[in-house]
Amino acid sequence: MEIIAPLRRLDVLVSYEYASAKLLEIFDRDLALEQMREVLHCAREIGMGDFLSGGVRDDSPLMFRDEPLLVRAWHEGWDDQCLM
């Protein structure tokens, strides 16, 4: 599935932020939790956008596939938009 350019950039950003949040957990747990909430929100937004652009529910972003939390958030966004 082709993702429009702004969402592709956001896709990369979310993956980067997720990795950063994992590292932050070692040093500052509160900041890591705040950043994780933001990252998961972004993943949900990507799922919503992918639904609107005609994406298939089983076609989560490739960068997310090794991260169950990101895949789950993406599916939640896709599902939420589907129900609207």
N, C-alpha and C positions, 0 to 999 in steps of 0.2 A: 504494500500500500504506500502511495506517495503522500508524504506529509508536507503541507505548505511550508515555505521557508521560515517564517517566524516560529512555527512550532518545532521545526527541526532544531533551530538554535536553542529553544527552550528545552528540548529533549536533552541536548548536550549539557546545558546548564544544570538541569535536575540531576543528571547522573553525577556530575562533578560535585554538586552540593551534597548529595547522598554520601559520597566517599568522604567528603570533608566532615560531615556529621559523625561518621564512624570514628574518625580520628579525634574529633573534639571530645567524644565521650571519655577518652582517657584523661583529658586535662580539665574539662569543665562540663560536668554532667548536665547542669541546668541549661547552659547555652546549647549543648548538643541536642537536648530534647526540644528546645524552641526551634532550632534549625531543622530538626527532623519533621516537626509539624509543618513547617513551611514547605519543605521538600515534598512531603506527601500531598499537600494541597496542590502544588504545581503538577504532580503526577495525575491527580484527579482532573485538573483542568485540561491536561493533554488528552486524557481519555474522552472527555466531553467534546473536545475539538475534533478528535478522530472520528467520533460518532457522527458529528455534523458534516464531516467531509466524506462520509460514505464508507468509513472503515468497517472492518469485520471484527466482532468481539474477540475472536480467538487470535487476532493479529496484534498482540501488544508490541510496543516498541522493542526492537532488538536489544537495545542497551539495557532494558529493564529485565530481561528474561532470567538473569542470574540473581535477581534481587526480589524475593517473594513479596516484600512490603510494597515495593514500587509497582509490581504487577497487580497486586490486590487494589491499591489506590487507583491505578489506571482503570481497572475493571469497574470499580465503584463509580468513577466519573462517567464511564461509558454507559453503565446501567442507569445512573441518575438521569442522564440526558435522554436515554431511550424512553424512560417513563414520563417525560414531560410532554 
